[in-house]
Amino acid sequence: MGHPQAECEYESFRKARISENKARMASLNLNRCADELRSIVSSPKSSTRSTNSPWKKKVKGLGSLRRSDRLKGKPAVVQLPLDRDSSDPAPKTRLAMPAWRRMGLVSRGGSARGSVYDSVLGICCHFCRQKKLCGEEDCNRCNTGNINQPCTGKTECSVCHSSNGILCRACLKVRYGEDMEEVRRMKDWMCPHCIEEKGNKPYWICNSSSLCLKKRKMTPTGIAIYHARERGYKSVAHLLMDELKKAGKEFKN
């Protein structure tokens, strides 16, 4: 059995994340979009299925399940790509956009940006860990399904170009007090990890609750934006920066 104190800390952390996710869903108007998607994907066949007839599961013969040439003693066939002139540009991939994705793009409003989850086109935000379409009007990746295009609704660090510097519009504003439009115009924008490493802004750290704060042995902040704004701070990062400065704690990567 686990330690009671560790279980209590885990439950507190879990409840804080649940509350934070609910607040973010409400701010992004996700509840309405979720209801619309449920109505789209619900199958009408389930209501017409007869409840009197028992469900009969078809079982195929064992002989037709495996068709591997390896089991028949034949060598494996490896398909190599056709030779292509090195001067020709690589063919771009454009994914067919399903009906549910088009519905999400058409139905979303300004307050529901980033509300459509997409495991293929979506790029994971470093804080909320959600692979969602950004919802920006000029994003060719999320609006047209072109996976070769960058996502204009997610940040990119000019130094590390890693997942640490990928933030969505909402997390960028709430956690660090920055606007996406301003970040786009900054060709030298750096993520909090690189800012701390270069020492450009003392006590400025990444406040990702599930990743970076845990590594620093710090308690996750939960929904700290309301507390930060009540005390006059622009974002959670500004609140933490002031608290670390008063405590005299400066971290080094």
C-alpha positions as CSV (number, residue, x, y, z in Angstrom):
1,M,0.0,0.0,0.0
2,G,1.2,3.6,-0.8
3,H,2.1,6.1,1.8
4,P,-0.9,8.1,3.0
5,Q,0.9,11.5,2.6
6,A,1.9,10.6,-1.0
7,E,-1.7,9.6,-1.8
8,C,-3.0,12.8,-0.3
9,E,-0.6,14.9,-2.4
10,Y,-1.5,13.0,-5.5
11,E,-5.3,13.5,-4.9
12,S,-4.7,17.2,-4.3
13,F,-2.7,17.5,-7.5
14,R,-5.3,15.5,-9.4
15,K,-8.2,17.7,-8.2
16,A,-6.2,20.9,-9.1
17,R,-5.6,19.6,-12.6
18,I,-9.3,18.7,-13.0
19,S,-10.4,22.1,-11.8
20,E,-7.9,23.8,-14.1
21,N,-9.1,21.7,-17.1
22,K,-12.7,22.6,-16.4
23,A,-12.0,26.3,-16.2
24,R,-10.0,26.1,-19.4
25,M,-12.9,24.3,-21.1
26,A,-15.3,26.9,-19.9
27,S,-13.1,29.8,-21.1
28,L,-12.7,28.2,-24.6
29,N,-16.4,27.3,-24.9
30,L,-15.5,23.6,-25.3
31,N,-18.7,22.3,-23.7
32,R,-20.8,23.5,-26.7
33,C,-18.3,22.1,-29.2
34,A,-18.2,18.8,-27.4
35,D,-22.0,18.5,-27.6
36,E,-22.0,19.3,-31.3
37,L,-19.4,16.6,-31.9
38,R,-21.3,14.0,-29.9
39,S,-24.4,14.7,-32.0
40,I,-22.3,14.2,-35.2
41,V,-20.5,11.0,-34.3
42,S,-23.6,9.3,-32.7
43,S,-24.7,6.5,-35.0
44,P,-28.4,6.2,-35.8
45,K,-27.9,2.4,-36.3
46,S,-27.6,1.9,-32.6
47,S,-31.2,2.9,-32.0
48,T,-32.6,0.7,-34.7
49,R,-30.8,-2.4,-33.6
50,S,-33.2,-5.1,-32.3
51,T,-32.8,-5.9,-28.6
52,N,-34.6,-9.2,-29.0
53,S,-32.2,-10.9,-31.2
54,P,-29.0,-12.0,-29.4
55,W,-25.7,-10.7,-30.6
56,K,-24.0,-13.2,-32.8
57,K,-20.2,-12.9,-33.1
58,K,-18.8,-14.3,-36.3
59,V,-15.7,-16.5,-35.8
60,K,-13.5,-17.2,-38.8
61,G,-11.6,-20.3,-39.3
62,L,-8.0,-20.4,-37.9
63,G,-6.6,-21.1,-41.4
64,S,-7.6,-17.7,-42.8
65,L,-6.3,-15.5,-40.0
66,R,-2.6,-15.5,-41.0
67,R,-1.4,-14.9,-44.5
68,S,2.2,-14.0,-43.9
69,D,4.6,-15.2,-46.5
70,R,7.2,-15.7,-43.7
71,L,5.1,-18.5,-42.3
72,K,5.0,-20.2,-45.8
73,G,8.8,-20.1,-46.1
74,K,8.9,-17.3,-48.6
75,P,11.2,-14.4,-48.3
76,A,9.8,-11.1,-47.1
77,V,9.1,-8.5,-49.8
78,V,10.5,-5.0,-49.1
79,Q,9.1,-2.2,-51.2
80,L,11.7,0.5,-51.8
81,P,10.8,4.0,-52.9
82,L,11.2,4.7,-56.6
83,D,14.3,6.6,-57.7
84,R,13.6,10.3,-58.0
85,D,15.7,13.2,-59.3
86,S,17.3,14.8,-56.3
87,S,16.6,18.2,-57.8
88,D,12.8,17.6,-57.6
89,P,11.1,18.9,-54.5
90,A,9.7,16.3,-52.1
91,P,6.0,15.6,-52.7
92,K,3.9,17.4,-50.1
93,T,1.3,15.5,-48.1
94,R,-2.2,16.9,-47.8
95,L,-4.6,15.0,-45.6
96,A,-8.2,14.6,-46.6
97,M,-10.3,16.6,-44.1
98,P,-13.1,14.5,-42.6
99,A,-16.6,15.8,-42.0
100,W,-16.1,16.2,-38.2
101,R,-13.0,18.3,-38.7
102,R,-14.7,20.6,-41.3
103,M,-17.6,20.9,-38.8
104,G,-15.3,22.0,-36.0
105,L,-13.6,24.5,-38.2
106,V,-16.8,26.0,-39.5
107,S,-18.7,26.1,-36.2
108,R,-16.0,27.5,-33.9
109,G,-16.1,31.2,-33.0
110,G,-13.5,33.6,-31.7
111,S,-14.0,32.4,-28.1
112,A,-13.6,28.7,-29.1
113,R,-10.1,28.8,-30.6
114,G,-8.2,25.6,-30.3
115,S,-11.3,23.6,-29.3
116,V,-11.0,20.8,-32.0
117,Y,-8.7,17.9,-31.0
118,D,-6.7,16.4,-33.9
119,S,-4.1,13.7,-33.2
120,V,-2.5,14.2,-36.7
121,L,-2.6,17.9,-37.5
122,G,-2.6,19.1,-33.9
123,I,0.7,20.1,-32.3
124,C,1.1,19.4,-28.6
125,C,1.2,22.4,-26.3
126,H,4.0,22.2,-23.7
127,F,1.7,23.3,-20.9
128,C,-1.9,21.9,-21.5
129,R,-0.5,18.9,-23.4
130,Q,-3.4,19.1,-25.9
131,K,-2.9,18.3,-29.6
132,K,-5.6,20.6,-30.9
133,L,-6.2,22.6,-34.1
134,C,-5.1,26.2,-33.4
135,G,-8.2,27.9,-34.9
136,E,-6.2,30.8,-36.4
137,E,-7.7,32.2,-39.5
138,D,-4.4,32.2,-41.5
139,C,-3.2,28.8,-40.4
140,N,-2.7,26.7,-43.5
141,R,-2.0,23.6,-41.5
142,C,-5.1,23.5,-39.4
143,N,-7.5,25.1,-41.9
144,T,-6.5,23.1,-45.0
145,G,-5.0,19.9,-43.6
146,N,-1.5,20.5,-45.0
147,I,0.7,18.7,-42.6
148,N,3.8,20.2,-44.2
149,Q,2.9,23.7,-43.1
150,P,3.7,25.2,-39.6
151,C,1.0,26.0,-37.2
152,T,0.6,29.7,-36.8
153,G,-1.4,29.2,-33.6
154,K,1.6,27.7,-31.7
155,T,4.8,29.3,-30.7
156,E,8.3,28.2,-31.7
157,C,11.4,29.1,-29.8
158,S,14.0,30.7,-32.1
159,V,16.8,29.1,-30.1
160,C,16.0,25.5,-29.2
161,H,13.2,24.8,-31.7
162,S,12.0,22.0,-29.3
163,S,8.8,21.0,-27.7
164,N,9.6,23.1,-24.7
165,G,8.9,26.2,-26.8
166,I,5.5,25.2,-28.2
167,L,2.6,27.0,-26.5
168,C,-0.9,27.6,-27.6
169,R,-2.6,31.0,-27.5
170,A,-4.4,30.4,-24.2
171,C,-1.5,29.1,-22.3
172,L,0.9,31.7,-23.7
173,K,-1.5,34.4,-22.4
174,V,-2.5,32.9,-19.0
175,R,0.8,31.4,-18.0
176,Y,3.3,34.0,-19.4
177,G,1.2,37.1,-20.2
178,E,2.2,37.3,-23.8
179,D,0.0,37.8,-26.9
180,M,0.3,35.5,-29.9
181,E,0.4,38.4,-32.4
182,E,3.3,40.0,-30.6
183,V,5.2,36.7,-30.5
184,R,4.7,36.2,-34.2
185,R,6.4,39.5,-35.0
186,M,9.3,38.7,-32.7
187,K,11.8,36.7,-34.9
188,D,14.1,36.2,-31.8
189,W,11.4,35.0,-29.4
190,M,12.7,32.6,-26.8
191,C,10.9,30.1,-24.6
192,P,11.3,30.3,-20.8
193,H,13.8,27.4,-20.8
194,C,16.2,29.3,-23.1
195,I,15.6,32.6,-21.3
196,E,16.6,31.0,-18.0
197,E,19.6,29.2,-19.6
198,K,20.9,32.5,-21.1
199,G,20.2,34.4,-17.9
200,N,18.4,37.2,-19.7
201,K,15.6,37.4,-17.2
202,P,16.4,36.3,-13.6
203,Y,13.8,34.1,-11.9
204,W,11.8,33.6,-15.1
205,I,11.0,29.9,-15.3
206,C,8.7,27.5,-17.1
207,N,5.7,26.9,-14.9
208,S,4.4,23.7,-16.6
209,S,2.6,22.0,-13.7
210,S,3.0,18.4,-14.8
211,L,6.6,18.7,-16.1
212,C,8.9,21.5,-15.2
213,L,7.6,22.3,-11.7
214,K,7.8,18.7,-10.7
215,K,11.5,18.5,-11.8
216,R,12.2,21.5,-9.6
217,K,10.4,19.9,-6.6
218,M,7.9,22.7,-6.7
219,T,4.1,22.3,-6.0
220,P,2.0,22.6,-9.1
221,T,0.2,26.0,-9.3
222,G,-3.2,24.7,-10.4
223,I,-5.5,27.5,-11.6
224,A,-3.2,30.3,-10.3
225,I,-4.1,33.0,-12.9
226,Y,-7.1,34.3,-10.8
227,H,-4.8,34.5,-7.7
228,A,-2.1,36.2,-9.8
229,R,-4.5,38.8,-11.3
230,E,-6.0,39.5,-7.9
231,R,-2.6,40.4,-6.7
232,G,-1.9,42.6,-9.7
233,Y,0.3,40.3,-11.7
234,K,0.1,39.9,-15.5
235,S,0.4,36.1,-15.5
236,V,1.3,33.1,-13.4
237,A,5.0,33.4,-14.5
238,H,5.2,37.0,-13.2
239,L,3.7,35.8,-9.9
240,L,6.2,33.0,-9.6
241,M,9.1,35.2,-10.6
242,D,8.3,37.7,-7.8
243,E,7.9,34.9,-5.2
244,L,11.2,33.2,-6.2
245,K,13.0,36.6,-6.1
246,K,11.7,37.3,-2.6
247,A,12.7,33.8,-1.5
248,G,16.1,34.2,-3.1
249,K,15.8,31.1,-5.2
250,E,17.3,31.1,-8.7
251,F,17.3,27.9,-10.7
252,K,19.8,26.8,-13.2
253,N,19.1,24.3,-16.0
